């Protein structure tokens, strides 16, 4: 389930986008009980749609839930339907999240906004946990053949910011930007000790990738730079915003 600060950030990003592209119709994927839907409806009106694997979680009485298993199905909507699509704390539960991002691109109107969130596996707490235990934060040993999709037991797909941004751009999105819900206080403290080594070894790795392996170019350089930004080293949740171009090639 998503947390309040994630919903607040999603609403903030949608409100800012609304200034240049009015939001009339919107879709929330994996809406759960409907907390984010309620916030969006209060701001943009009731032209809301919800897609989830079950309708048993929804608590907004007049909100219909369109059921779909996104591991095997696409979104049940026509092309160019929505001005906004949100999907918070969902892609870590999906086997084929890239297909879902392409589906989001399809159902968004040109100029529409996509906001998605997932646990930030790049923060310093998560990186250290991976060193000690071999698992990122909010990911761990999973129950076999008995995963509860709505819980951390259903977290089957840890995705870092680079691969989220890469997937969005491959799907056709522009203006891909990383955000966080909040910094982790314990992470800020630990980063004081690791800041200099990260910067030194990160610069060395950057140089090797540019000069020897030729893996960094003008298109992916901004994404690579963000990987060791203060936000991603301290943020609890990564929240990514992206826009479907008004002129789709």
Secondary structure by P-SEA (a helix, b strand, c coil): cccaaaaaaaaaaaaaaaacccccccccccccccaaaaaaaacccccbbbbccccccccccccccccccccccccccccccccbbbbcccccccccaaaaaaaaaaaccccbbbbbbccccccaaaaaaaaaccccccccccccccccccccccccccccaaaaaaaaaaacccbbbbbbccccaaaaaaaaacaaaaaaaaaaaaaaaacccccccccaaaaaaaccccccccccbbbbbbbcccccc
